[in-house]
Amino acid sequence: MLSNGFLLSFSAMADDAAELAKKLSNPVADVINLPFQLNYDDNIGAAENIERYQLNIQPVIPIKLNDNWNLISRTVLPVIVQQYEGIDKDTDWGVGDITQSFFFTPTPKSPDGLIIGFGPVIYLPTASEKTLGPDQYGLGPTAVIAKQSHGWTYGALANHIWAVKKKDGDEGINNTFLQPFLNYTTPTSVTYSLNTESTYDWNTDDYTIPINLTATKIVKVDKQLISVGGGVRYWAHDTDSSAKDFGVRLIASFIFPK
């Protein structure tokens, strides 16, 4: 028979994990975490003959500026393997371009519990292959707004990037990214997430809308907390150069709570 003390301890651990899962649903939460997000997509390109494995390494680092403000650093470093079918072309693999965002977020939250963050986004041409990035520097604004209530987290993250340095004759980056999201976290620290990661190219008037549905849960491996899970994505709107139909996403996020 389990003792009351053990039951209370187990319940407290479950509550702590659920609260931590809720924090992870907040894009500008004051929690250090290191997500690894693996995406698989195929039917890429006009001939639909490309498949891609993309591992996004996405460290999130909060920095306390003072009693009223935090600075949240969010980095996206893609590692890409791109394979070609039906043509005589070797597999491309390597790192892609880094997207670095900084969000200034007030602490504590506003009286109505609204979560806000804003700042610059920087695009760095770190791609190791020409096919994995446009070889341009970019800069622009980014912002997030969200609300949390009764296990729900909903809001949107957005940015816009303009090219600030490019090669002569190349068309400069001019893209808007919009990510509305809806998450629900259960008392057992399972989080169900629905979002889109839409990109609009102002140069071509083309846009993509992949819809992602995932589920994650916080587990403890030895002494390390990890949020693990996965899901599927559907390309509701695509372009000649984008993926099509369905894809798969796997997630493992290492958490370092204070």
NULOLO-955864 format. One record per residue (C-alpha): residue number from 1; x negated, y, z negated. Coordinates in nm, 4 decimals. Each point is the difference from the previous one (the first is absolute). Example, Ala and Ser with C-alpha at 12.3 -4.5 7.8 and 13.67 -1.06 7.14 Angstrom:
REM residues 2
{pt 1 {-1.2300 -0.4500 -0.7800}}
{pt 2 {-0.1370 0.3440 0.0660}}
END
This chain:
REM residues 258
{pt 1 {0.0000 0.0000 0.0000}}
{pt 2 {-0.1285 0.3460 0.0889}}
{pt 3 {-0.0492 0.2413 -0.2874}}
{pt 4 {0.1808 0.3336 -0.0112}}
{pt 5 {-0.3381 0.1721 0.0132}}
{pt 6 {-0.0901 -0.1763 0.3242}}
{pt 7 {0.3379 0.0844 0.1517}}
{pt 8 {-0.0385 0.3658 -0.0970}}
{pt 9 {-0.3524 0.0084 0.1436}}
{pt 10 {0.1130 -0.1624 0.3252}}
{pt 11 {0.2912 0.2444 0.0269}}
{pt 12 {-0.2323 0.2958 -0.0585}}
{pt 13 {-0.2374 -0.1245 0.2714}}
{pt 14 {0.2910 -0.0339 0.2453}}
{pt 15 {0.1182 0.3513 -0.0842}}
{pt 16 {-0.3513 0.1402 0.0484}}
{pt 17 {-0.0330 -0.1751 0.3381}}
{pt 18 {0.3389 0.1347 0.1121}}
{pt 19 {-0.0983 0.3558 -0.0989}}
{pt 20 {-0.3294 -0.0383 0.1826}}
{pt 21 {0.1812 -0.1271 0.3103}}
{pt 22 {0.2236 0.3082 -0.0109}}
{pt 23 {-0.3082 0.2222 -0.0162}}
{pt 24 {-0.1475 -0.1713 0.3060}}
{pt 25 {0.3182 0.0889 0.1913}}
{pt 26 {-0.0920 0.3660 -0.0538}}
{pt 27 {-0.2530 0.1050 0.2698}}
{pt 28 {-0.1582 0.2567 -0.2352}}
{pt 29 {0.0081 -0.1949 -0.3271}}
{pt 30 {-0.2811 0.0456 -0.2513}}
{pt 31 {-0.1246 -0.3592 0.0462}}
{pt 32 {-0.3252 -0.1133 0.1616}}
{pt 33 {0.0714 -0.2815 0.2453}}
{pt 34 {-0.1665 -0.1630 0.2981}}
{pt 35 {0.2494 -0.1392 0.2533}}
{pt 36 {-0.0989 -0.2332 0.2819}}
{pt 37 {0.2734 -0.0063 0.2657}}
{pt 38 {-0.0299 -0.2516 0.2833}}
{pt 39 {0.2206 0.0594 0.3053}}
{pt 40 {0.0461 -0.2327 0.2951}}
{pt 41 {0.1577 0.1323 0.3215}}
{pt 42 {0.0100 -0.1282 0.3570}}
{pt 43 {0.1517 0.0872 0.3400}}
{pt 44 {-0.2134 0.3154 -0.0109}}
{pt 45 {-0.0602 0.2101 0.3110}}
{pt 46 {0.1858 0.0456 0.3275}}
{pt 47 {-0.0800 -0.3601 0.0995}}
{pt 48 {0.0879 -0.1229 -0.3514}}
{pt 49 {-0.3156 -0.2121 -0.0001}}
{pt 50 {-0.1762 0.1284 -0.3143}}
{pt 51 {0.0285 -0.1300 -0.3554}}
{pt 52 {-0.1457 0.1820 -0.2986}}
{pt 53 {-0.0969 -0.0823 -0.3557}}
{pt 54 {-0.0439 0.3175 -0.2019}}
{pt 55 {-0.1151 0.0039 -0.3629}}
{pt 56 {0.0640 0.3400 -0.1575}}
{pt 57 {-0.2194 0.0677 -0.3036}}
{pt 58 {0.1844 0.2718 -0.1930}}
{pt 59 {-0.1593 0.1132 -0.3282}}
{pt 60 {0.2142 0.2365 -0.2085}}
{pt 61 {-0.1941 0.2068 -0.2550}}
{pt 62 {0.1682 0.2549 -0.2307}}
{pt 63 {-0.2137 0.2863 -0.1311}}
{pt 64 {0.1175 0.2108 -0.2940}}
{pt 65 {-0.0640 0.3660 0.0797}}
{pt 66 {0.1567 0.1498 -0.3137}}
{pt 67 {0.3080 -0.0376 -0.2195}}
{pt 68 {0.2267 0.1129 0.2832}}
{pt 69 {-0.1432 -0.1571 0.3162}}
{pt 70 {-0.1355 -0.3279 0.1326}}
{pt 71 {-0.1763 -0.0593 0.3304}}
{pt 72 {0.0834 -0.3343 0.1637}}
{pt 73 {-0.2445 -0.1306 0.2596}}
{pt 74 {0.1497 -0.2488 0.2472}}
{pt 75 {-0.2286 -0.1557 0.2622}}
{pt 76 {0.0879 -0.2300 0.2901}}
{pt 77 {-0.2931 -0.1893 0.1526}}
{pt 78 {0.1118 -0.2502 0.2672}}
{pt 79 {-0.2013 -0.3083 0.0910}}
{pt 80 {0.1259 -0.1293 0.3348}}
{pt 81 {-0.0259 -0.3165 0.2082}}
{pt 82 {0.1589 0.0406 0.3447}}
{pt 83 {0.0329 -0.2927 0.2402}}
{pt 84 {0.0944 0.0015 0.3701}}
{pt 85 {0.1905 -0.2645 0.1939}}
{pt 86 {-0.0085 -0.0602 0.3748}}
{pt 87 {-0.2916 0.2338 0.0701}}
{pt 88 {-0.3777 -0.0404 -0.0119}}
{pt 89 {-0.0685 0.2204 -0.3014}}
{pt 90 {-0.1798 -0.0828 -0.3227}}
{pt 91 {0.1694 0.0424 -0.3361}}
{pt 92 {-0.0440 0.3450 -0.1525}}
{pt 93 {-0.0605 0.0146 -0.3720}}
{pt 94 {-0.1298 0.2506 -0.2508}}
{pt 95 {0.1153 0.2932 -0.2090}}
{pt 96 {0.2481 0.2582 0.1238}}
{pt 97 {0.0379 0.3687 -0.0813}}
{pt 98 {0.0429 0.1064 -0.3629}}
{pt 99 {0.3016 0.2035 -0.1077}}
{pt 100 {-0.0730 0.1821 -0.3272}}
{pt 101 {0.2799 0.1777 -0.1881}}
{pt 102 {-0.0150 0.2154 -0.3133}}
{pt 103 {0.3186 0.0751 -0.1931}}
{pt 104 {0.0244 0.2689 -0.2664}}
{pt 105 {0.2790 -0.1114 -0.2318}}
{pt 106 {0.1308 0.1856 -0.3077}}
{pt 107 {0.0072 -0.1610 -0.3438}}
{pt 108 {0.2339 -0.0526 -0.1658}}
{pt 109 {0.2772 -0.0517 0.2556}}
{pt 110 {0.2631 0.2623 0.0634}}
{pt 111 {0.2953 0.0076 -0.2445}}
{pt 112 {0.2165 -0.1959 0.2447}}
{pt 113 {-0.2687 -0.2683 0.0376}}
{pt 114 {-0.0885 0.0944 0.3562}}
{pt 115 {-0.3432 -0.1247 0.1097}}
{pt 116 {-0.1872 0.2254 0.2421}}
{pt 117 {-0.3478 0.0091 0.1480}}
{pt 118 {-0.1645 0.2071 0.2721}}
{pt 119 {-0.3400 0.0653 0.1469}}
{pt 120 {-0.2255 -0.0626 0.3011}}
{pt 121 {-0.0430 -0.3100 0.2143}}
{pt 122 {-0.3308 -0.0597 0.1790}}
{pt 123 {-0.0552 -0.2297 0.2980}}
{pt 124 {-0.3543 -0.1328 0.0365}}
{pt 125 {-0.1348 -0.1688 0.3190}}
{pt 126 {-0.1611 -0.3016 -0.1663}}
{pt 127 {0.1122 -0.2591 0.2599}}
{pt 128 {-0.2784 -0.2406 0.0927}}
{pt 129 {0.1471 -0.0645 0.3485}}
{pt 130 {0.1476 0.2412 0.2556}}
{pt 131 {0.3169 -0.2122 0.0185}}
{pt 132 {0.0568 0.0376 -0.3775}}
{pt 133 {0.0205 0.3803 -0.0238}}
{pt 134 {0.0124 0.3252 0.2024}}
{pt 135 {-0.3392 0.1334 -0.1248}}
{pt 136 {0.1472 0.3263 -0.1285}}
{pt 137 {0.0052 0.1908 -0.3256}}
{pt 138 {0.3450 0.1032 -0.1203}}
{pt 139 {0.1510 0.2124 -0.2742}}
{pt 140 {0.3461 0.0941 -0.1207}}
{pt 141 {0.2467 0.0176 -0.2904}}
{pt 142 {0.1553 -0.2879 -0.1895}}
{pt 143 {0.2779 -0.0173 -0.2591}}
{pt 144 {0.2098 -0.2479 -0.1960}}
{pt 145 {0.3276 0.0353 -0.1862}}
{pt 146 {0.1628 -0.2766 -0.2041}}
{pt 147 {0.2407 -0.0796 -0.2817}}
{pt 148 {0.0139 -0.2961 -0.2390}}
{pt 149 {0.3131 -0.1170 -0.1827}}
{pt 150 {0.1167 -0.3328 -0.1463}}
{pt 151 {-0.2619 -0.2041 0.1836}}
{pt 152 {0.0465 0.1815 0.3317}}
{pt 153 {-0.2676 0.2113 0.1681}}
{pt 154 {0.0920 0.1945 0.3111}}
{pt 155 {-0.1547 0.2802 0.1968}}
{pt 156 {-0.2268 0.0745 0.2937}}
{pt 157 {-0.3654 0.0595 0.0821}}
{pt 158 {-0.1025 0.2019 0.3048}}
{pt 159 {-0.3026 0.1520 0.1677}}
{pt 160 {-0.0991 0.1711 0.3219}}
{pt 161 {-0.3474 -0.0231 0.1539}}
{pt 162 {-0.1507 0.2287 0.2629}}
{pt 163 {-0.3368 -0.0610 0.1640}}
{pt 164 {-0.2647 0.2458 -0.1182}}
{pt 165 {-0.2917 -0.1506 0.1918}}
{pt 166 {0.0175 -0.2070 0.3182}}
{pt 167 {-0.1963 -0.0670 0.3169}}
{pt 168 {0.0521 0.2312 0.2968}}
{pt 169 {0.2793 -0.1226 0.2222}}
{pt 170 {0.1629 -0.2158 -0.2702}}
{pt 171 {0.3509 0.0762 -0.1172}}
{pt 172 {-0.0055 0.0896 -0.3679}}
{pt 173 {0.1902 -0.1890 -0.2689}}
{pt 174 {0.3377 0.1592 -0.0751}}
{pt 175 {0.1953 -0.2560 -0.2018}}
{pt 176 {0.2713 0.0124 -0.2654}}
{pt 177 {0.0306 -0.2910 -0.2451}}
{pt 178 {0.3193 -0.0541 -0.2034}}
{pt 179 {0.0529 -0.2755 -0.2569}}
{pt 180 {0.3385 -0.0012 -0.1764}}
{pt 181 {0.0146 -0.2750 -0.2628}}
{pt 182 {0.2434 -0.1768 -0.2316}}
{pt 183 {-0.1289 -0.2335 -0.2730}}
{pt 184 {0.1700 -0.1946 -0.2760}}
{pt 185 {-0.1925 -0.1513 -0.2933}}
{pt 186 {0.1567 -0.2763 -0.2105}}
{pt 187 {-0.0641 -0.0587 -0.3734}}
{pt 188 {-0.2297 -0.2890 0.1038}}
{pt 189 {-0.2339 0.2408 0.1909}}
{pt 190 {0.1187 -0.1087 0.3464}}
{pt 191 {0.0229 0.2981 0.2364}}
{pt 192 {0.2046 -0.0108 0.3204}}
{pt 193 {-0.1034 0.2673 0.2487}}
{pt 194 {0.1516 0.1356 0.3189}}
{pt 195 {-0.1766 0.2688 0.1995}}
{pt 196 {-0.0840 0.1233 0.3446}}
{pt 197 {-0.3392 0.1276 0.1164}}
{pt 198 {0.1015 0.2182 0.2914}}
{pt 199 {-0.2512 0.1869 0.2143}}
{pt 200 {0.0875 0.2672 0.2572}}
{pt 201 {-0.2566 0.1000 0.2623}}
{pt 202 {0.0673 0.3597 0.1062}}
{pt 203 {-0.2295 -0.0339 0.3020}}
{pt 204 {0.2006 -0.2804 0.1611}}
{pt 205 {0.3387 0.0426 -0.1739}}
{pt 206 {-0.0253 -0.3685 -0.0962}}
{pt 207 {0.0791 -0.1403 -0.3420}}
{pt 208 {-0.0119 -0.3320 -0.1819}}
{pt 209 {0.2253 -0.1212 -0.2821}}
{pt 210 {-0.1130 -0.3186 -0.1737}}
{pt 211 {0.2366 -0.1018 -0.2822}}
{pt 212 {-0.1655 -0.1893 -0.2864}}
{pt 213 {0.1741 -0.2234 -0.2536}}
{pt 214 {-0.2221 -0.1416 -0.2768}}
{pt 215 {0.0109 -0.1506 -0.3476}}
{pt 216 {-0.2832 0.0114 -0.2555}}
{pt 217 {-0.0541 -0.1170 -0.3563}}
{pt 218 {-0.2639 0.0810 -0.2603}}
{pt 219 {-0.1996 -0.3020 -0.1165}}
{pt 220 {-0.3026 -0.0377 -0.2262}}
{pt 221 {-0.3043 -0.1946 0.1210}}
{pt 222 {-0.2400 -0.0416 -0.2905}}
{pt 223 {0.0039 0.3602 -0.1285}}
{pt 224 {0.0725 0.1698 0.3332}}
{pt 225 {0.3480 0.1311 0.0839}}
{pt 226 {0.0912 -0.0438 0.3667}}
{pt 227 {0.3170 0.0871 0.1871}}
{pt 228 {0.0422 -0.2682 0.2677}}
{pt 229 {0.2624 -0.0542 0.2665}}
{pt 230 {0.0898 0.0433 0.3622}}
{pt 231 {0.2761 0.0406 0.2502}}
{pt 232 {0.0936 0.0685 0.3589}}
{pt 233 {0.0193 0.2993 0.2283}}
{pt 234 {0.2151 0.0735 0.3025}}
{pt 235 {-0.0930 0.2537 0.2653}}
{pt 236 {0.3321 0.1828 0.0385}}
{pt 237 {-0.1572 0.2348 0.2549}}
{pt 238 {-0.3267 -0.0632 0.1842}}
{pt 239 {-0.2178 0.1426 0.2755}}
{pt 240 {-0.2098 -0.1547 0.2773}}
{pt 241 {-0.3074 0.0103 -0.2246}}
{pt 242 {0.1625 -0.1159 -0.3249}}
{pt 243 {0.0972 -0.3405 -0.1368}}
{pt 244 {0.3451 -0.1408 0.0703}}
{pt 245 {0.2616 -0.2216 -0.1615}}
{pt 246 {-0.1036 -0.1472 -0.3383}}
{pt 247 {-0.3143 0.0051 -0.2146}}
{pt 248 {-0.1154 -0.1277 -0.3387}}
{pt 249 {-0.1449 0.1813 -0.3036}}
{pt 250 {-0.1881 -0.1469 -0.2994}}
{pt 251 {-0.0935 0.2077 -0.3054}}
{pt 252 {-0.2397 -0.0366 -0.2937}}
{pt 253 {-0.0498 0.3064 -0.2173}}
{pt 254 {-0.2516 -0.0055 -0.2859}}
{pt 255 {0.1199 0.2168 -0.2875}}
{pt 256 {-0.2135 0.1796 -0.2589}}
{pt 257 {0.2370 0.1551 -0.2561}}
{pt 258 {-0.1391 0.2311 -0.2661}}
END
